[in-house]
Amino acid sequence: MLKNKKILLAVTASIAAYKTAFLVRLLVKEGAEVKIIMTEAATEFITPLTLATLSKNPVLTDFQRNMEGEWNNHVELGLWADVLLVAPATANTLAKMANGICDNLLIASYLSARCSIFFAPAMDLDMFVHPSTTENLKKLQQFGNQIIEPSSGELASGLHGKGRMAEPEEIVKILTQFFEKQSLEMMQDFADKKILITAGATREMIDPVRFISNRSTGKTGYALAEEAAQRGADVTLVSGKTCLTTSHSRIQKLEVISAEDMYQAVMQNLSDQDIIIHAAAVADYTPKIVSDKKLKKADDDLKIELQRTKDIAQNTGKLLKNNQLHIGFALETDNEIENAQRKLHKKNFDLIILNSLRDEGAGFEHSTNKITIIDPKDMTAYPLQSKQNVAKIILDAIQEKIN
């Protein structure tokens, strides 16, 4: 469950810092990607070299990276992480975080984090039970953070009581349970939604044998349909010709051939949908005259007059109700951002998914894609990855838009 999870580990100045070597090793062994921030005082308890070696990432201790003006961006760190884990969390750091006292990189990253945050306190008994610490922990919990309760035992002072940082195995177990619960909740985050998705290429017939089409395989549209259904949505999949299949009970598949067929299917099923996603590669032009017999090869050139097809996305955009979300795709080869933004406004999209044929491994006939998600106010670029992962990212962005 921790595989590919991004854990930002914040280490503060406690004798329990020695446990972080074991903690990092366990997290990495489980497949997590670990980045580490330390307070300057924490480096007196365990060296950055030790943790950098175990995490396979540089350990960050200050805003300034070198004397050339490069810096460690706390905002990027806060956005990168799936979880921020403060372990060990000293009374000093807990107090600063509870009250927003930002005097180091660790606190700045905490204040920038949009992910779930876990605190594993570690301190002497008297410090842990002091009203100041108790109130700070309550305040942090009220902010939505989670406390990993310390255990009781012999403390560094020689006292016996509560204050020992939870063991690394216990922390890993708690994080695993958190992600398991998150995964189950996420799998049903579209449980009350109806989603219409178009997929694949249309075919515009020239005669009974020949047609005009494109290189779309439908992989993105089908990945979106499968992911949405797994997360509880009732999906209407309007599919052009493709070699792909789906057997999910929540997916109703409507097979179409031409752009006109797809237009009719979308219009007939539009009114009761919560979300409409145009992932199909629809032909922009269709032959004006379709021969009912195979055209014979002649000595001279063949001329086919083409006419515009109906713009499914633009017509959908004109018919939207206030509660419907409208999602489009833009496959571009030049001026990508400008063209996608123009399409976003022209077709009344809430989000548009941009990819470029200039990016290796993206676009048609690949199992991977590299996308940028654009809305009217912002855009976020994502690295090349599988189309299954891309589907998850797109639906996460839609869910964020809903929320």
C-alpha positions in Angstrom: 0.0 0.0 0.0 3.0 2.3 0.4 4.4 1.6 -3.0 5.0 4.8 -4.9 3.6 6.9 -2.0 5.5 10.2 -1.4 6.5 10.6 2.2 8.0 13.8 3.4 9.7 13.0 6.7 10.4 15.9 9.1 13.0 15.1 11.7 13.4 17.3 14.8 15.9 17.4 17.6 15.1 14.5 19.9 17.2 11.5 21.0 14.5 9.5 19.2 15.9 10.8 15.9 18.1 7.7 15.8 15.0 5.7 15.1 14.5 7.5 11.8 17.2 5.5 10.2 15.1 2.3 10.8 12.0 4.2 9.8 13.4 5.4 6.5 14.7 1.9 5.7 11.3 0.4 6.3 9.5 3.0 4.2 11.9 2.6 1.3 11.6 -1.2 1.6 7.8 -0.9 1.3 8.3 1.0 -2.0 7.7 4.6 -0.7 9.6 7.6 -2.1 11.1 9.4 0.9 12.3 13.0 1.1 13.7 14.3 4.4 13.8 17.7 6.1 15.7 18.2 9.3 16.0 21.0 11.7 19.5 22.2 12.2 19.5 20.9 15.8 18.3 17.5 14.7 21.6 17.0 12.8 23.3 16.7 16.2 21.4 13.5 16.9 21.7 11.7 13.5 23.7 12.8 10.5 22.1 14.0 7.2 24.5 11.6 5.4 23.0 8.6 7.1 19.4 9.5 6.1 20.4 10.7 2.6 22.1 7.3 2.0 19.0 5.4 3.2 16.4 7.5 1.5 18.5 7.9 -1.7 17.5 11.6 -1.7 19.4 14.7 -0.5 18.5 15.8 3.1 17.3 19.4 3.4 18.1 21.6 6.4 17.9 25.2 5.2 16.2 27.4 2.6 19.4 28.2 0.8 20.9 25.3 -1.2 24.2 26.9 -2.1 25.9 30.3 -2.4 24.7 30.7 -6.1 21.2 31.6 -5.0 19.6 28.2 -5.4 17.0 27.4 -2.8 14.9 24.6 -1.4 11.4 25.4 -2.4 9.1 24.6 0.6 6.0 25.1 -1.5 7.1 22.4 -3.9 7.8 20.1 -1.1 4.4 20.7 0.5 2.7 20.0 -2.9 4.9 17.0 -3.6 4.0 14.9 -0.6 1.2 12.5 -0.1 1.9 12.6 3.6 4.0 14.8 5.9 5.3 12.8 8.8 6.9 14.7 11.7 9.0 12.0 13.5 10.2 12.6 16.1 8.1 15.7 16.9 9.6 17.7 19.8 7.6 19.9 22.1 9.4 22.9 20.5 8.4 22.0 17.0 4.8 21.1 18.0 4.5 24.5 19.7 5.7 26.3 16.5 3.5 24.3 14.2 0.4 24.8 16.4 1.0 28.6 16.4 2.4 29.1 12.9 5.8 30.3 14.1 7.8 29.9 10.8 11.5 30.2 11.4 12.9 27.2 9.4 12.4 25.2 6.3 10.6 22.4 8.1 7.9 24.7 9.5 7.5 26.5 6.1 7.0 23.2 4.4 4.4 22.2 7.0 2.5 25.5 6.5 2.6 24.9 2.7 1.5 21.2 2.8 -1.9 20.2 1.3 -1.5 16.6 2.3 -2.4 14.7 5.5 0.0 15.3 8.4 1.1 12.9 11.1 2.9 13.8 14.3 4.9 11.2 16.3 5.7 13.1 19.5 8.9 12.2 21.4 9.9 14.0 24.7 10.3 13.4 28.4 7.2 12.6 30.5 6.9 16.0 32.2 7.1 17.8 28.9 4.5 15.5 27.3 1.9 15.9 30.0 2.5 19.7 30.5 -0.7 21.7 29.7 1.2 23.7 27.0 2.0 20.5 25.1 -1.4 19.0 25.7 -3.1 22.2 24.3 -0.7 22.3 21.3 -1.5 18.7 20.4 -5.3 19.4 20.7 -4.9 22.4 18.4 -3.0 20.4 15.8 -5.7 17.8 15.9 -8.4 20.5 15.4 -6.5 21.5 12.3 -7.2 18.0 10.9 -3.7 16.5 11.7 -3.2 13.1 13.2 -1.2 12.2 16.3 0.7 8.9 16.5 0.5 8.3 20.2 3.9 7.8 22.0 4.4 4.7 24.0 5.3 4.3 27.7 8.6 3.0 28.9 12.0 4.1 30.1 12.8 7.6 28.9 16.2 9.2 28.2 16.0 11.1 31.5 15.7 7.9 33.4 12.1 8.5 34.2 9.5 5.9 33.3 6.3 7.0 31.5 4.7 8.2 28.3 6.8 10.0 25.8 8.7 7.4 23.8 8.3 7.9 20.0 6.3 5.1 18.5 8.5 2.4 17.0 9.2 2.5 13.2 7.2 -0.6 12.6 4.1 0.9 14.3 4.4 4.1 12.3 4.7 2.2 9.0 1.6 0.2 10.1 -0.4 3.4 10.8 0.6 4.9 7.4 -0.4 1.7 5.6 -3.8 1.7 7.3 -4.3 5.3 6.4 -3.6 4.7 2.7 -5.7 1.6 2.7 -8.6 3.6 4.1 -8.0 6.5 1.7 -7.9 4.0 -1.2 -11.3 2.5 -0.2 -12.8 6.0 0.2 -11.4 7.1 -3.1 -12.7 4.0 -4.9 -16.3 5.2 -4.0 -15.8 9.0 -4.4 -18.0 8.9 -7.6 -20.6 6.6 -6.2 -23.5 9.1 -6.8 -22.3 10.3 -10.2 -23.3 9.5 -13.8 -20.5 10.0 -16.2 -20.6 10.0 -20.0 -17.3 9.3 -21.7 -16.6 9.2 -25.4 -13.7 7.1 -26.6 -11.9 5.8 -29.7 -11.9 7.0 -33.3 -14.9 7.6 -35.6 -15.0 6.3 -39.1 -16.3 8.4 -42.0 -17.3 6.1 -44.8 -16.2 6.8 -48.4 -17.8 3.6 -49.8 -18.6 0.1 -48.2 -14.9 -0.7 -48.1 -13.0 2.6 -47.4 -13.2 5.2 -44.7 -11.5 8.2 -43.2 -10.3 7.9 -39.6 -7.3 8.5 -37.3 -4.8 6.7 -35.1 -6.8 6.7 -31.8 -6.9 3.4 -30.0 -9.4 4.5 -27.3 -7.0 3.5 -24.5 -7.5 6.8 -22.6 -11.3 6.8 -22.8 -11.5 3.1 -21.7 -9.0 3.7 -18.9 -11.2 6.6 -17.7 -14.4 4.5 -17.9 -12.8 1.6 -15.9 -11.4 3.9 -13.2 -14.7 5.9 -12.9 -16.7 2.6 -12.6 -14.3 1.2 -10.0 -14.8 4.4 -8.0 -18.5 4.0 -8.0 -19.8 5.9 -11.0 -22.4 4.7 -13.5 -20.6 5.2 -16.8 -22.1 5.5 -20.3 -19.2 4.8 -22.7 -19.9 6.0 -26.2 -17.2 4.2 -28.2 -16.0 4.3 -31.7 -14.4 1.3 -33.3 -11.6 -0.1 -31.1 -10.0 -3.4 -30.2 -10.7 -2.8 -26.5 -13.3 -4.4 -24.4 -14.9 -3.8 -21.0 -17.0 -6.0 -18.8 -17.5 -3.8 -15.7 -21.1 -4.0 -14.5 -21.3 -0.2 -14.1 -20.3 0.6 -17.7 -23.0 0.8 -20.4 -21.2 0.6 -23.7 -22.8 2.2 -26.8 -20.9 1.3 -30.0 -20.9 3.9 -32.8 -19.2 4.2 -36.2 -19.3 7.8 -37.5 -19.1 11.3 -36.0 -22.8 11.7 -36.6 -23.5 8.4 -34.7 -21.5 9.6 -31.8 -23.2 13.0 -31.8 -26.6 11.4 -31.7 -25.6 9.0 -28.9 -24.2 11.9 -26.8 -27.2 14.1 -27.3 -29.6 11.3 -26.4 -27.8 10.5 -23.1 -26.7 14.0 -22.1 -29.5 15.4 -20.0 -29.1 13.2 -16.9 -25.3 13.1 -16.8 -23.3 14.7 -14.0 -20.0 14.7 -15.9 -19.3 14.6 -19.6 -15.7 13.7 -20.8 -14.9 14.0 -24.5 -11.9 11.6 -24.9 -12.8 10.3 -28.4 -10.9 11.4 -31.5 -13.8 12.6 -33.6 -13.4 13.2 -37.3 -13.8 16.9 -38.2 -14.7 16.2 -41.8 -16.8 13.5 -43.5 -17.4 12.8 -47.2 -20.2 14.8 -48.7 -21.3 11.8 -50.8 -21.0 8.2 -49.7 -21.0 5.6 -52.5 -23.1 2.6 -51.8 -20.8 0.5 -54.1 -17.0 0.1 -53.9 -15.4 2.8 -55.9 -13.3 1.3 -58.7 -9.8 2.4 -59.4 -9.6 4.8 -62.4 -6.7 6.1 -64.4 -7.1 9.7 -63.1 -7.1 11.0 -59.5 -10.0 10.5 -57.1 -11.4 13.7 -55.6 -13.5 13.4 -52.5 -15.4 16.5 -51.3 -15.6 16.8 -47.5 -18.0 18.6 -45.3 -17.7 19.6 -41.6 -19.1 17.2 -39.0 -21.1 18.4 -36.1 -18.9 19.6 -33.2 -20.0 17.3 -30.4 -18.1 19.1 -27.6 -19.2 22.6 -28.7 -22.8 21.6 -29.0 -22.7 19.9 -25.6 -21.2 23.0 -24.1 -24.2 25.0 -25.3 -26.7 22.6 -23.6 -25.0 22.2 -20.2 -27.0 22.6 -17.0 -25.4 24.4 -14.0 -24.6 21.2 -12.2 -22.9 19.4 -15.1 -19.1 19.3 -15.5 -17.7 19.4 -19.0 -14.2 17.9 -19.7 -12.4 18.0 -23.0 -9.1 16.9 -24.6 -6.7 18.8 -26.8 -4.1 16.9 -28.9 -1.8 19.6 -30.3 1.4 19.8 -32.3 2.2 23.5 -31.9 1.2 26.5 -29.7 -0.1 23.8 -27.4 -1.1 25.9 -24.4 -2.6 28.7 -26.4 -4.7 26.4 -28.6 -5.9 24.4 -25.5 -6.9 27.5 -23.6 -8.8 28.8 -26.7 -10.6 25.5 -26.9 -11.4 25.5 -23.2 -13.3 28.8 -23.5 -14.8 28.1 -27.0 -16.4 24.8 -26.0 -17.3 25.8 -22.4 -15.1 23.2 -20.7 -14.5 23.2 -17.0 -11.2 21.4 -17.6 -9.2 20.5 -20.7 -6.6 17.8 -20.9 -3.7 18.8 -23.1 -1.2 16.4 -24.7 1.3 17.0 -27.5 2.4 14.7 -30.3 5.8 16.3 -29.9 6.2 14.5 -26.5 7.8 11.1 -27.0 5.5 8.4 -25.7 2.4 10.6 -25.7 -0.6 10.7 -27.9 -1.9 8.0 -30.2 -1.0 4.3 -30.2 0.9 4.4 -26.9 0.1 2.9 -23.5 1.6 6.1 -21.9 0.7 9.8 -22.0 2.1 13.1 -20.8 -0.6 15.6 -19.9 -1.3 19.1 -18.7 -4.6 19.7 -17.0 -5.9 23.3 -17.6 -8.8 25.1 -16.1 -9.8 28.7 -16.5 -7.5 29.9 -13.7 -4.6 27.4 -13.5 -2.7 24.5 -15.1 -0.7 21.6 -13.9 1.7 19.5 -15.9 2.4 15.8 -15.2 5.3 13.6 -16.3 5.0 10.7 -18.8 3.1 7.7 -17.2 0.7 4.9 -18.0 -2.7 5.8 -19.3 -4.2 4.0 -16.3 -2.4 6.4 -14.0 -3.4 9.3 -16.2 -7.0 8.3 -15.8 -6.6 8.4 -12.0 -5.0 11.9 -12.2 -7.8 13.2 -14.4 -10.6 11.8 -12.2 -8.8 13.2 -9.1 -8.8 16.6 -10.8 -12.5 16.3 -11.5 -13.2 15.3 -8.0 -11.3 18.3 -6.7 -13.4 20.5 -9.1 -16.5 19.0 -7.7 -15.4 19.6 -4.1 
